[in-house]
Amino acid sequence: MFRAASHQWSGRIARMAMSPAQKSNGAMPALTRGAFALRSASSQRILRPALCASFHSSPYRLSAEQANLMKEPPVITTETITVGGQTYTKDAFSNVTPTILEKTTRQLHLIPTHPVAIIKDLIASTFPDFKHYDTFSPVVTTKENFDDLCFAADHPGRAVTDTYYLNEKVMLRTHTSAHQLKVMTESDKILVTADVYRRDEIDASHYPVFHQMEGAQLFDAKTAVEDIKALITRDLAAAGAASKAIQTTDTTVITPENPKQAAHDEAAMLAVADHLKHSLNLMIRRLFSHEKDLQVRWIDATFPFTSPSWEMEILYQGKWLEVLGCGVIQQDILKNAGKPDKIGWAFGLGLERLALVLFGIPDIRLFWSQDERFLKQFEPSKIQKFKPFSKYPACIKDISFWTPEKFHENNFCEIVRDVAGDIVEDVHLIDEFTHPKTKKRSVCYRINYRSMDRNVTNAEINELQEKLREEVVQRMKVDLR
């Protein structure tokens, strides 16, 4: 049964007194770190800061004309970058590449037969009366993406090694939260879906562009307990037997490490927490409807923008997988959205990670394939297992070089993407050492070239590898070995 749907809030209140030793230990990822959203529970991720004090206005929704402009090929010159019909002057921060900008025109989450969009629509169907935003431009200001969200000036997420900049003040968003405060002023029930961009490593489960989805629901703080009881009773009656088709383990507790906010009434906070978990249990039951014995467990977590906070994990094919992060929204966020008398919950997840698991897709690059053998396999609102159409042989090449003083692996991977695109399946560091006398560091990377839809020749890969060697020397000032 849905433990989160229990009406016995008095029992939940009693659990607040339990000791920290009774808590379940778990990782603490960012609420919306979509690229990492479905990994084993032991994975570690970087926390993302909360929404905070300043409110800004911004043209979030695209007009029909703007939407069409977003589909036009971006243009990069020596002095400017043009994307979505807007031209930006380049400066020392400019690091976005043609390979990445091309992805801004694809909008996979708006293609009804694409796995990413299918997952998005299935989740949205669980929240039919929520206002859904999914046409925002990926180009935002650094104020919107960082400053308004309380990112410290020296936060690593701001680094040019982690983020794609058009210039010092304009960038490609790194999370859907760049829009959350604005949309929260417009509705008490929101969903936000968007493509987000982060410089990352290269392998079968990482890609520099991915899709996030986050949701939030707000309640009148004075009537939350009664309102939520009625909502859960209604949902359980409508769900019938389906409400029992899930095994839920919830050992979470309220402690000083995962506290109730001082501004919140205890009963209202616990009611909101129960409604959050109840709603997400229903969502997961719908997504994993093919699992007869679906098991869910809730883990205490820590996020800057919610308190208390939790992670949801599911037992899938014998492994516990983290699905999402969630919690009770920090009251300061609601105050800044002009809703100080509300209390609410929020969750965030990554669509690709769910799609990889549910559709059985082995390589994240396939989401960006334009091969009809991939695209024609799927139908709207239906989860069906991917049928492999090819497995071409790999061509492996190594590259070794002495690193400069300020070497960052993400910069190297970005050059690999620019040169070879999605022909590269993965890149791994296979050897490194530091010279005992000069103290210079040498690295050796193994590059696995493999096309998803055709056979590549050794001559073709040799040409790419030589081009890569030239680009690495030119752009990173390394000494090849």
C-alpha positions as CSV (number, residue, x, y, z in Angstrom):
1,M,0.0,0.0,0.0
2,F,1.0,3.6,-0.2
3,R,2.5,4.4,3.1
4,A,2.8,8.0,2.0
5,A,-0.9,8.1,1.5
6,S,-1.6,7.1,5.1
7,H,-4.0,9.4,7.0
8,Q,-2.2,8.7,10.2
9,W,-0.2,11.9,10.4
10,S,-0.1,11.5,14.2
11,G,2.1,8.4,13.6
12,R,4.3,10.4,11.3
13,I,4.6,13.2,13.9
14,A,5.7,10.7,16.5
15,R,8.4,9.5,14.2
16,M,9.9,13.0,14.3
17,A,11.4,12.1,17.7
18,M,13.3,9.1,16.4
19,S,17.1,9.4,16.6
20,P,19.4,10.0,13.6
21,A,20.7,6.5,14.1
22,Q,17.4,5.2,12.8
23,K,17.7,7.1,9.6
24,S,18.5,5.4,6.3
25,N,21.7,6.5,4.8
26,G,21.7,7.8,1.2
27,A,23.4,9.9,-1.4
28,M,22.5,13.6,-1.7
29,P,22.2,14.7,-5.3
30,A,20.9,17.8,-6.7
31,L,17.1,17.9,-7.0
32,T,17.3,18.5,-10.8
33,R,20.6,16.9,-11.8
34,G,18.9,15.2,-14.6
35,A,22.0,13.7,-16.2
36,F,22.6,11.8,-13.0
37,A,19.1,11.2,-11.9
38,L,19.0,7.4,-12.3
39,R,22.1,5.9,-10.8
40,S,22.8,3.5,-8.0
41,A,22.2,4.9,-4.6
42,S,25.9,5.0,-3.9
43,S,26.6,7.5,-6.6
44,Q,27.8,11.0,-5.6
45,R,26.7,14.2,-7.2
46,I,27.2,17.9,-6.8
47,L,24.5,19.7,-4.9
48,R,22.8,22.7,-6.6
49,P,21.9,25.7,-4.6
50,A,18.4,26.9,-3.8
51,L,16.2,29.5,-5.3
52,C,16.5,32.6,-3.2
53,A,16.0,36.3,-2.8
54,S,15.8,38.2,-6.1
55,F,13.0,38.0,-8.5
56,H,13.4,38.8,-12.2
57,S,11.2,39.2,-15.2
58,S,12.1,37.3,-18.4
59,P,10.4,36.3,-21.7
60,Y,10.2,32.6,-20.7
61,R,7.6,31.4,-23.1
62,L,8.4,31.5,-26.7
63,S,6.1,33.0,-29.2
64,A,5.4,31.0,-32.4
65,E,7.9,33.2,-34.2
66,Q,10.5,32.7,-31.6
67,A,9.9,28.9,-31.6
68,N,10.5,28.9,-35.4
69,L,13.7,30.9,-34.9
70,M,15.0,28.4,-32.4
71,K,14.8,25.8,-35.2
72,E,17.1,27.8,-37.5
73,P,20.8,26.7,-37.6
74,P,22.9,28.7,-35.1
75,V,25.8,30.7,-36.5
76,I,29.2,31.2,-34.8
77,T,31.7,33.8,-36.2
78,T,34.9,35.1,-34.8
79,E,33.1,37.9,-33.1
80,T,29.4,36.8,-32.5
81,I,27.1,33.9,-31.8
82,T,23.6,33.8,-33.2
83,V,21.0,31.4,-31.8
84,G,17.2,31.7,-31.8
85,G,17.3,34.8,-33.9
86,Q,19.4,36.7,-31.3
87,T,23.0,37.7,-31.8
88,Y,25.5,37.9,-28.9
89,T,28.9,39.4,-28.8
90,K,31.7,36.9,-27.9
91,D,34.2,37.5,-25.2
92,A,36.7,35.6,-23.1
93,F,33.9,33.4,-21.6
94,S,32.6,32.2,-24.9
95,N,33.1,28.5,-25.1
96,V,29.9,27.0,-26.7
97,T,30.6,25.1,-29.9
98,P,28.7,24.5,-33.1
99,T,28.2,20.9,-32.1
100,I,26.4,21.9,-29.0
101,L,24.5,24.8,-30.5
102,E,23.1,22.5,-33.1
103,K,21.3,20.6,-30.4
104,T,19.3,23.6,-29.4
105,T,17.3,23.2,-32.6
106,R,16.3,19.6,-31.9
107,Q,13.8,19.9,-29.0
108,L,13.5,16.1,-28.5
109,H,10.9,16.6,-25.7
110,L,8.5,18.0,-28.1
111,I,8.5,15.1,-30.6
112,P,5.6,12.9,-29.5
113,T,7.1,9.6,-30.7
114,H,10.5,10.2,-29.1
115,P,11.3,8.2,-25.8
116,V,12.2,11.4,-23.9
117,A,8.8,13.0,-24.9
118,I,6.9,9.8,-24.2
119,I,8.3,9.7,-20.6
120,K,7.5,13.4,-20.2
121,D,3.9,12.9,-21.4
122,L,3.4,9.9,-19.2
123,I,4.6,11.9,-16.1
124,A,2.4,14.9,-17.1
125,S,-0.6,12.6,-17.4
126,T,-0.2,11.8,-13.7
127,F,-0.7,15.5,-13.0
128,P,-3.5,16.4,-15.5
129,D,-4.4,19.7,-13.8
130,F,-0.9,21.1,-13.6
131,K,0.3,23.9,-15.8
132,H,3.0,22.5,-18.0
133,Y,5.8,24.7,-19.4
134,D,8.0,23.1,-22.1
135,T,8.8,25.7,-24.7
136,F,11.3,27.9,-23.0
137,S,14.4,29.1,-24.8
138,P,17.6,27.4,-23.6
139,V,19.4,30.7,-23.7
140,V,19.3,32.4,-20.3
141,T,21.4,35.0,-18.4
142,T,23.9,34.1,-15.8
143,K,21.7,36.0,-13.4
144,E,18.8,33.8,-14.1
145,N,20.8,30.6,-14.0
146,F,23.1,31.4,-11.0
147,D,22.6,34.7,-9.2
148,D,18.8,34.4,-8.7
149,L,19.4,30.9,-7.4
150,C,21.9,31.8,-4.8
151,F,25.0,30.3,-6.4
152,A,28.1,31.5,-4.7
153,A,30.4,33.6,-6.9
154,D,33.0,30.8,-6.8
155,H,30.6,27.9,-7.2
156,P,32.2,25.2,-9.5
157,G,29.0,25.2,-11.6
158,R,29.9,28.6,-12.9
159,A,33.3,27.4,-14.2
160,V,33.8,27.5,-18.0
161,T,34.9,23.9,-17.7
162,D,31.4,22.9,-16.6
163,T,29.1,25.4,-18.3
164,Y,28.5,26.6,-21.9
165,Y,28.8,30.3,-22.2
166,L,27.8,32.5,-25.1
167,N,29.5,35.4,-23.3
168,E,30.1,36.4,-19.7
169,K,26.4,37.3,-19.1
170,V,24.6,34.9,-21.4
171,M,24.7,31.1,-21.3
172,L,22.8,27.8,-22.1
173,R,20.8,26.9,-19.0
174,T,22.2,24.1,-16.8
175,H,18.9,23.3,-15.1
176,T,15.2,23.9,-15.5
177,S,15.3,25.8,-12.1
178,A,16.4,28.9,-14.1
179,H,12.6,29.3,-14.8
180,Q,11.0,28.0,-11.7
181,L,10.6,31.2,-9.7
182,K,8.8,32.9,-12.5
183,V,6.3,30.1,-13.3
184,M,5.6,29.7,-9.6
185,T,4.1,33.2,-9.6
186,E,1.6,32.1,-12.2
187,S,0.2,28.8,-10.9
188,D,0.1,26.6,-7.7
189,K,0.6,23.5,-9.8
190,I,3.4,23.5,-12.2
191,L,5.5,21.2,-14.4
192,V,8.6,22.4,-16.2
193,T,10.4,20.4,-18.9
194,A,13.4,21.6,-20.9
195,D,16.7,20.6,-22.5
196,V,19.7,21.6,-20.3
197,Y,23.4,21.8,-21.1
198,R,26.5,20.8,-19.1
199,R,30.0,20.0,-20.2
200,D,30.6,16.4,-19.3
201,E,32.6,13.2,-19.8
202,I,31.9,10.9,-22.8
203,D,30.5,7.4,-22.3
204,A,27.3,5.5,-22.9
205,S,25.3,7.2,-20.1
206,H,26.6,10.8,-20.2
207,Y,25.9,13.5,-22.8
208,P,26.4,17.2,-22.7
209,V,22.7,17.8,-23.4
210,F,19.9,16.2,-21.5
211,H,16.3,16.8,-20.4
212,Q,15.0,17.6,-17.0
213,M,11.4,17.7,-15.6
214,E,10.4,19.2,-12.3
215,G,7.1,19.8,-10.6
216,A,5.6,21.6,-7.7
217,Q,2.3,21.9,-5.9
218,L,1.3,24.6,-3.4
219,F,-1.5,24.5,-0.8
220,D,-3.1,27.1,1.5
221,A,-1.0,26.7,4.7
222,K,-4.1,27.2,6.9
223,T,-6.2,24.5,5.3
224,A,-3.5,22.1,4.0
225,V,-4.2,19.2,6.4
226,E,-7.9,19.0,5.5
227,D,-7.4,19.7,1.8
228,I,-4.7,17.0,1.5
229,K,-6.7,14.4,3.4
230,A,-9.5,14.9,0.9
231,L,-7.2,14.8,-2.1
232,I,-5.5,11.5,-1.0
233,T,-8.9,9.9,-0.2
234,R,-10.2,10.8,-3.7
235,D,-7.0,9.5,-5.4
236,L,-7.1,6.2,-3.6
237,A,-10.7,5.7,-4.4
238,A,-10.0,6.4,-8.1
239,A,-6.9,4.2,-8.1
240,G,-8.7,1.1,-6.6
241,A,-6.6,-2.0,-6.7
242,A,-3.7,-0.2,-8.4
243,S,-3.0,1.7,-5.2
244,K,-2.0,-1.6,-3.6
245,A,0.3,-2.7,-6.4
246,I,3.3,-1.2,-4.9
247,Q,5.5,-2.1,-1.9
248,T,6.7,1.1,-0.2
249,T,9.4,1.3,2.5
250,D,9.6,4.6,4.3
251,T,12.0,4.9,7.3
252,T,12.6,8.6,6.9
253,V,12.4,10.8,9.9
254,I,12.5,14.5,10.7
255,T,15.7,15.4,12.5
256,P,18.0,18.5,12.9
257,E,19.9,17.2,9.8
258,N,16.7,17.0,7.8
259,P,14.4,19.5,9.7
260,K,11.0,21.0,9.6
261,Q,11.3,24.7,8.7
262,A,10.6,27.1,11.5
263,A,8.0,28.9,9.4
264,H,5.9,25.7,9.0
265,D,3.2,24.3,11.1
266,E,4.1,20.7,11.9
267,A,0.9,19.0,10.9
268,A,0.7,21.0,7.6
269,M,4.3,20.1,6.8
270,L,3.7,16.4,7.4
271,A,0.5,16.5,5.3
272,V,2.4,18.1,2.4
273,A,5.1,15.4,2.8
274,D,2.5,12.7,2.7
275,H,0.9,14.2,-0.4
276,L,4.2,14.5,-2.1
277,K,5.2,10.9,-1.6
278,H,1.6,9.7,-2.4
279,S,1.7,11.7,-5.7
280,L,5.1,10.4,-6.7
281,N,4.2,6.8,-5.9
282,L,1.2,7.1,-8.2
283,M,3.5,8.5,-10.9
284,I,6.1,5.7,-10.6
285,R,3.3,3.1,-10.6
286,R,2.2,4.5,-13.9
287,L,5.6,4.6,-15.5
288,F,6.5,1.1,-14.3
289,S,3.1,-0.5,-14.8
290,H,4.8,-3.6,-16.3
291,E,6.5,-4.4,-13.0
292,K,4.2,-6.7,-11.0
293,D,6.0,-6.4,-7.7
294,L,7.2,-2.8,-7.8
295,Q,9.2,-1.8,-4.7
296,V,9.9,1.8,-3.7
297,R,11.9,3.1,-0.8
298,W,12.3,6.6,0.5
299,I,15.7,7.9,1.7
300,D,16.4,11.0,3.8
301,A,18.4,13.6,1.7
302,T,19.6,17.1,1.9
303,F,18.8,19.8,-0.7
304,P,19.3,23.6,-0.3
305,F,15.9,24.4,-1.8
306,T,13.7,22.0,0.2
307,S,13.5,20.9,3.8
308,P,12.8,18.2,4.8
309,S,14.1,16.4,1.7
310,W,14.0,12.9,0.3
311,E,15.1,10.7,-2.5
312,M,13.0,8.0,-4.1
313,E,14.6,4.7,-5.2
314,I,13.0,1.8,-7.0
315,L,14.0,-1.9,-7.1
316,Y,14.4,-2.6,-10.8
317,Q,15.8,-5.8,-12.2
318,G,17.5,-6.6,-9.0
319,K,19.1,-3.2,-8.4
320,W,18.1,-0.2,-6.3
321,L,18.0,2.9,-8.6
322,E,17.6,6.5,-7.6
323,V,14.7,8.0,-9.5
324,L,14.3,11.6,-8.2
325,G,14.9,14.1,-5.4
326,C,12.1,16.0,-3.7
327,G,11.0,17.8,-0.6
328,V,9.0,20.6,1.1
329,I,9.8,23.9,-0.6
330,Q,11.8,26.4,1.3
331,Q,9.4,29.1,2.5
332,D,11.7,31.9,1.3
333,I,11.1,30.7,-2.3
334,L,7.4,31.1,-1.9
335,K,7.8,34.5,-0.3
336,N,9.8,35.7,-3.3
337,A,7.2,34.2,-5.6
338,G,4.6,36.4,-3.9
339,K,2.9,33.5,-2.1
340,P,3.9,33.7,1.6
341,D,0.7,32.1,2.8
342,K,1.3,28.9,0.8
343,I,3.2,25.7,1.6
344,G,4.2,23.2,-1.0
345,W,6.3,20.4,-2.4
346,A,8.7,20.0,-5.4
347,F,10.4,17.2,-7.2
348,G,12.9,16.9,-10.0
349,L,14.2,14.1,-12.3
350,G,16.1,13.4,-15.5
351,L,14.1,12.1,-18.4
352,E,17.0,10.3,-20.3
353,R,17.9,8.1,-17.3
354,L,14.3,6.9,-17.0
355,A,14.0,6.4,-20.7
356,L,17.3,4.4,-20.8
357,V,15.9,2.0,-18.2
358,L,12.3,1.8,-19.3
359,F,13.0,1.4,-23.1
360,G,16.1,-0.6,-22.6
361,I,18.2,1.8,-24.7
362,P,21.9,0.9,-24.3
363,D,23.6,4.2,-25.4
364,I,22.5,7.7,-24.6
365,R,23.7,8.8,-28.0
366,L,20.8,7.0,-29.6
367,F,18.4,9.6,-28.3
368,W,20.0,12.0,-30.8
369,S,20.0,9.6,-33.7
370,Q,18.0,10.6,-36.8
371,D,18.1,7.0,-38.1
372,E,14.6,5.9,-39.1
373,R,15.3,2.5,-37.6
374,F,15.4,4.1,-34.2
375,L,12.8,6.8,-34.7
376,K,10.0,4.5,-36.0
377,Q,10.2,2.1,-33.1
378,F,8.2,4.1,-30.7
379,E,4.6,5.3,-30.3
380,P,3.1,8.2,-28.2
381,S,2.2,7.3,-24.6
382,K,3.5,3.7,-25.0
383,I,6.6,2.2,-23.4
384,Q,8.1,-0.5,-25.6
385,K,11.6,-2.1,-25.5
386,F,14.1,-0.9,-28.0
387,K,15.1,-3.4,-30.7
388,P,18.8,-3.1,-31.6
389,F,19.2,-2.6,-35.3
390,S,23.0,-2.7,-35.5
391,K,26.2,-3.2,-33.5
392,Y,29.1,-2.1,-35.7
393,P,32.6,-2.9,-34.6
394,A,34.6,-0.4,-32.6
395,C,37.8,1.3,-33.7
396,I,40.0,2.1,-30.8
397,K,42.7,4.8,-30.8
398,D,44.9,6.2,-28.0
399,I,46.3,9.7,-27.6
400,S,49.0,10.6,-25.1
401,F,50.3,14.1,-24.1
402,W,51.9,16.2,-21.4
403,T,49.2,18.3,-19.8
404,P,49.5,22.0,-19.3
405,E,49.2,23.5,-15.8
406,K,45.5,24.2,-16.0
407,F,44.3,21.0,-17.8
408,H,40.7,19.9,-17.4
409,E,39.3,16.7,-18.8
410,N,36.0,18.3,-19.9
411,N,37.9,20.7,-22.2
412,F,39.6,17.6,-23.8
413,C,36.2,15.9,-24.2
414,E,34.8,19.0,-25.8
415,I,37.4,18.9,-28.5
416,V,36.8,15.2,-29.1
417,R,33.1,16.0,-29.6
418,D,33.9,18.9,-32.0
419,V,36.1,16.7,-34.1
420,A,34.3,13.4,-34.2
421,G,30.8,14.1,-32.9
422,D,28.6,11.1,-31.9
423,I,31.0,8.6,-33.6
424,V,32.8,8.6,-30.3
425,E,31.2,6.0,-28.0
426,D,33.4,6.7,-24.9
427,V,36.7,8.3,-23.8
428,H,38.6,6.8,-20.8
429,L,41.8,7.8,-19.1
430,I,43.9,4.6,-19.2
431,D,47.2,5.8,-17.9
432,E,48.9,8.8,-16.2
433,F,52.1,9.5,-14.5
434,T,54.2,12.4,-13.2
435,H,57.8,12.8,-14.3
436,P,60.0,12.5,-11.2
437,K,62.3,15.4,-12.3
438,T,60.2,17.8,-14.3
439,K,57.0,17.1,-12.3
440,K,55.1,17.3,-15.6
441,R,52.0,15.1,-15.8
442,S,51.4,12.8,-18.7
443,V,48.1,11.3,-19.6
444,C,46.9,8.7,-22.1
445,Y,43.2,8.6,-23.2
446,R,41.6,5.7,-25.1
447,I,39.0,6.8,-27.6
448,N,36.4,4.2,-28.7
449,Y,35.1,5.2,-32.1
450,R,31.9,3.4,-33.1
451,S,29.0,4.6,-35.2
452,M,25.5,3.7,-34.2
453,D,24.2,3.3,-37.7
454,R,27.1,2.5,-40.1
455,N,30.4,0.8,-40.3
456,V,33.4,3.2,-40.0
457,T,36.7,2.5,-41.8
458,N,40.1,2.5,-40.2
459,A,41.2,5.2,-42.8
460,E,38.3,7.4,-41.7
461,I,39.1,7.1,-38.1
462,N,42.8,7.7,-38.7
463,E,41.9,10.9,-40.4
464,L,39.7,11.9,-37.4
465,Q,42.4,10.9,-34.9
466,E,45.0,13.0,-36.7
467,K,42.6,16.0,-36.8
468,L,42.1,15.5,-33.1
469,R,45.8,15.5,-32.4
470,E,46.1,18.8,-34.3
471,E,43.2,20.4,-32.5
472,V,44.4,19.3,-29.0
473,V,47.8,20.9,-29.6
474,Q,46.3,24.1,-31.0
475,R,43.5,24.6,-28.5
476,M,45.0,23.2,-25.3
477,K,48.7,23.9,-25.9
478,V,49.7,20.3,-25.0
479,D,52.8,18.4,-26.0
480,L,52.0,15.2,-27.7
481,R,53.9,12.0,-26.8
